[in-house]
Amino acid sequence: MKIGLYFGSFNPIHIGHLIIASHIADFTSVKQVWFVVSPQNPLKSSASLLNEHQRLFLVNKAIENDYRFRACDVEFKMPKPSYTIDTLTYLHEQYPEHEFLIIIGSDSYQNIRQWKNYEKLISQYQFIIYERPGFAIENKLNSSIDVVKAPMLDISATQIRENIKTGKSICYLVPAVVIDEIEKGKYYK
């Protein structure tokens, strides 16, 4: 089965993430999207990160009724920070029957040369790239890419966290079930 790996902090997961994943599941060869919750992105600060188990819990709540999606904690068991190439190597060993594709925004794809062993990634794996405004997709690396025009919303987890801290609504930015869990857990206050 073709599985799209959607890596991210998901701090917290929001409607924008879910729209992209849904579009990819519906309009590409991917049969399932796995949300790979990253404990620590090597290219980002971890200062404002909610605990990875809490973020995984929120992802599970957001996708619990959609058979096309799965939350994945594979990077919790790996050395930190986690690197995509190491995760893919592990998943390939654990699930040799599956073909894994990398879901990535065009902004992140522009930085692919900063990734550990990026040459191996682009030679061995297909990328599904969703276009982000202001980040043109140029395949200068001659990698296997599938460009999708998923509906884009100008939503960021940073803004959602700021809304929570300042007492503003996050209604319609994250699924209602995620709002409930954020309020119960007093996350991001």
C-alpha angles and dihedrals in degrees: 000000000000110000124189113214111213105193121197151125090248088200082185117349110236143185092271091060091048094048091052093047092047092049091050092048091050103039107033136055090264113116097189136018118215115202102217105203108211115212090203129003108215090218097050138061115256095203095106098038120126112224110286093238090055091048090049089050090053091049090050091050092049095051102029095115099044116088090196093068137065132180113229126202097179093124092057088075095047131082115277132275093042122222124207094227092055092048092050092048090052094046092047089054093047097043108028090161092067132075112219123210126187118237111206141159119244089245091060092042089059087061096047092116088067091060122101111264092353090165090063091046094053094044097048107031138053119232125215104203122194114202118244120196113267095016111097118200115237118172096210090146094058091232126158104265138168112196116208129189099217117179107269127212122190093237126134132186087225091060091045091053090048091051090052093049092050096043096250123142123269091185111141091013094082130021114277091243089057091050089053092052093045089053094045092049094040087229121181095011 
